[in-house]
């Protein structure tokens, strides 16, 4: 599987990831990242909804903890 180069760049005190660094784009918001995932731009990621209905980007499971969004 391809290496996942997207990283979390900002998060709230609660741990909610709010911004991501995407190669070639710089820092983008959680909402923009979720939009791109839903449009198929990042096949190694998917979007889930939390109990408040917010779209949360997640890396697809592949057995490695080293490339998870933290």
Secondary structure by P-SEA (a helix, b strand, c coil): ccccccccccccccccccbbbccccccccaaaaaaaaaacccccccccccccbbbbbbcccccccccccc
